[in-house]
Amino acid sequence: MGRFRPTLKRRFEEKLEVEIENAQDFLKPNPEVEKLAHSFAEDLEQHVQLRSRFSFPEFEGKELFSQIEIFPPCMRILKTNIERTGYLTHFERLQLGFYLKRMGMNIDEQLRFWFEKSVDNVGLVYEEFLREHRYQIRHIYGLEGGRKDYDVPSCRSIARGYFCPFVHLSPENLSQLLREGLPGAKGLNERIIAFILKCVLNRRQKEACSRTFAAIYQRQGPKWVNHPLQWVQEALREVTLSEDSLISKNKENL
């Protein structure tokens, strides 16, 4: 059998070459198909929104990107840092970009956001910025390159390659940040901070994030925070509960 293998291989390659040659007509670019695909992509650009495995229906069609009080700690810090300093690392920008997209920020809004906030754009007019960066933002929305509709990274992925305050900040910097208060939240007391730092030192970052949630919203949250959108879902529930309580109190005063 061994002596026949070279002959079989050669015959197969010859047959494959003929089939590929015969298929060339079907592989040629079709202007009409390309036109339809381009039209579809332009329409999709106006409506596309990330759907991850944490794709909660209550996010759909809502513009939540301005409500920092429902952001998880990592996203609060990143958004505040770009607004204050104009700088984030490449992967921090991706992390925040994926998240803002999922929070309802469309492409044009995100382009304006980075143009106005990033120190890299000083001296550029908006048209120049678009020529340099429009592709990157469209790529986040799955409209360029491999056209992948990117998920918001999970906490596990964020800990490994993006930014998590419970992983990437020193205990000193983290304790100071918690003491002063995360953006959009009041400072935490020393007892709670000590517990959070203990979790961090024991590599229980998800529990540290969960305890931070409980301290900010003054109620028990998830036992572990596994995904930024899980935090948002729980925080939206807190906002809804607060609104219901306010409505009930107003009715009592009437």
Residue, then its C-alpha position, 0 to 999 in steps of 0.5 A: m500500500g505504501r508504494f501507491r501513496p505518492t501516486l494517489k497523492r499526485r492524482f488527488e492534487e491534480k484533480l483538486e487543481v482542476e476543480i479549483e480552476n473550474a470554480q474560478d468563475f464563481l469566485k470572481p467579485n460580483p459588483e451587485v453582491e458587493k453593493l448589497a453587502h455594503s448597503f447592509a453594512e451601512d444599515l447595520e452600523q446604525h443599529v448594531q449592538l453587542r450581544s454577549r453571553f450576558s446579553f440581558p434584554e433590559f439593556e436593549g435599546k437603552e442609552l446607559f453610557s452616561q449613568i456612571e452610577i451603574f458602572p462596575p469599578c473597572m469601567r468607572i475608573l477607565k471612563t474617569n481616567i480618559e476624561r481627566t487625563g486624556y490617556l488610556t493604554h490600548f487594551e484599556r481603550l478596547q475594554l472601555g470601547f466594548y463596554l460603551k458600545r454595549m451601554g448603547m453608545n452608537i458609532d458616531e457618539q463613540l467617535r466623538f467621545w474619543f475625539e473630545k477626550s483623548v490627548d492624542n487628538v490635540g491639534l487634530v480637526y475632526e475630519e483628520f481624526l476620522r481618517e486615522h481612527r474611524y476604522q478602529i471604532r468601526h472594528i469594535y462594532g464588527l463592521e471592519g476587519g473580521r467583522k466580529d461583533y465583540d463581546v464585553p470581556s468577562c472578569r476573567s479575561i479582564a483580569r488577564g489582559y485588560f484592567c481590573p482595579f482588584v488585580h492591577l492596582s497596588p493595595e495602597n492605591l486601591s485602599q486610597l481609591l476606595r477611601e476617597g470613593l469610586p467615581g459616582a460613589k461615596g467613600l467606604n469605611e475602613r472596616i469594609i476596605a480592610f475586608i476587600l483588601k483581604c479578598v484581594l491579597n487572597r486572590r478572591q477578586k470576584e468576591a472583592c468586587s461583590r463586596t464593593f457592590a454591597a458597600i456602594y448600594q447598601r444591599q447584598g449583591p451577587k456572591w461573585v461578580n463574573h462579568p461587568l454586565q452582571w454588575v450593571q444588571e444588579a445596579l439597574r435593579e437597585v436604581t429601579l428599587s430606589e425609583d419605586s420607593l420614591i414613587s411610593k413615598n410621594k403617594e403617601n405624602l399626597 
